[in-house]
Amino acid sequence: MEKFDFLYNDLVDTKTRFVSFVGSEIRYDLAIVMTDRFYGKKLILDMQSNRFAIIGPDDLDEEGYLEHAFQISAEEAEELHLFLTEIV
């Protein structure tokens, strides 16, 4: 068996919120993972597209970030942005 050179191997407590909603463009099935691991940011997993991003308020302010991270249109990103600003 091979020996692994771990950079880290931590077990942390998390709180996860599962939320599903339908926007005017697409349905969102999200898992929002909250932990102290990401310096106050949240791990947002889109279970429909199998994409995820670590998101904080500064990321939401970055032009095109949601479009790139989740590979969605500007209209879809606007809906997601409205939702995420309430929880991030």
Secondary structure, 3 states (H helix, E strand, C coil): CCCCCCCCCCCCCCEEEEEEEECCCCEEEEEEEECHHHCCCEEEEECCCCEEEEECHHHHCCCCHHHHHHCCCHHHHHHHHHHHHHHC
